[in-house]
Amino acid sequence: SNYAIIDDLTVHFEKGLNIITGETGAGKSILMGALNLVLGARADNSVLHHKEKKCFVEALFKVGKNQRIHNFLQENDLDTDTEIVLRREITSNGKSRSFINDTPANLSQIRTLSAWLVDLHQQFDTLELDDDGFQRSVIDAFAGNEQLLKQLHDEFIVFETLRRELEKLISEQEAAQKE
């Protein structure tokens, strides 16, 4: 409610693949913006239809007995159920609040959880397919290389620290030779 040009709207999606099509100006991007908002996108008060009222975007997901989701909810002291309600509120001053099952949550929690609930794709998302970085991340994900990537990242940080230290020592040596 009170999002962009929408006073109040309820949309029901079916389980599985849902495709939204329509003419230019039909509201597809507005609907995707609202979905992105409830799934953890950045918020500001420019989305308010009536600037003096709060904006509410809420999404209900039936998760059944998905163990990964139930573990996440338990680890974060959130109510566990076969349904999850994600809600975002944006006030007229631009402040945003997020909730998981009516419990305040931070955006990191919302994003983690929403990644397991929805795989949202929009127009031009396929442009990433030509990106080398995207291709590597997909291959690494399928190969299960999370641990190797973390190890590489940690070792790269050590390498960069040592490289900077070496550059500093070389610079100091050159300065000392000049003196």
PETA-V661299 format. One record per helix or strand. SS is the DSSP state (hx for helix, st for strand). FROM is the first residue (numbers start at 1). LEN is the number of residues. If there is no record, write none. Layout:
# PETA-V661299
SS&FROM&LEN / SS&FROM&LEN
This chain:
# PETA-V661299
st&3&1 / st&6&1 / hx&28&11 / hx&45&3 / st&48&1 / st&55&8 / hx&67&9 / st&83&8 / st&96&5 / st&103&3 / hx&107&11 / hx&125&6 / hx&132&12 / hx&146&33
